[in-house]
Amino acid sequence: MNTSTLSSAPRTSLRSRLSARWRVVDIVVASVIGVASGLIFVVWNVLSNPVTEPLRLLLPGLQAVGGGFWLFAGVLTALIVRKPGAAIYGEVVAAAVSALVGNTWGWWTLVSGLTQGIGAEIIFLAFLYANWRAYVAVLAGAGAGLAMALTDLTFWYPGSGALFVSVYTASAIVGGALIAGLLSWLAARGIARTGALNRFASGRENAARI
């Protein structure tokens, strides 16, 4: 029997538990990201219809591509903080800010924030919170987009035809993948390069890469 393997197992388990534990700095930074993202949501609440209206006129349901701008908070928070639950936390905080400032959907925004955060969280969980590469971020954004489509089609577009449902769902997934996924990954790397994330694994990883 290899005793060194047995002795290293408890240490590995302890490191895993510690890495999953939220620190005060994690909560603070995740909250800052959530609030800042929520303010961006507020701006997009106003601009989304004028910007995406041409897409809707081109093909009803295509406007869901723009929904990616409501999905990035969870993905970005998770990429930076790298803790279980970070995607849900970031998206819900951003949704709460949007609801508090005021929007068309009121407190239903929190329902959307929760489901969208879960959609992204499931992807990071599937990779055991150990893979933060670009393709995982893209998949997380796509997961948030799918969650958005399911929520929107249930509450805001009940009884829609098969074509609209298909186009809306596909558009939401693409928008989530590109805007919430890829752009969040690029943003996280850009922030890390400034040195602002040196207390996080995401910042140290970027420093080691450089």
Secondary structure, DSSP 8 states (H G I E B T S, - for coil): --HHHHHHHHHHHHHHHHHHS--HHHHHHHHHHHHHHHHHHHHHHHHHHHHHHHHHHHSTTGGGGGGGGGTHHHHHHHHHH--TTHHHHHHHHHHHHHHHH--TTTTHHHHHHHHHHHHHHHHHHHTTT----HHHHHHHHHHHHHHHHHHHHHHTSTT--HHHHHHHHHHHHHHIIIIIIIHHHHHHHHHHHTTTTTTSHHHHHHHHH-
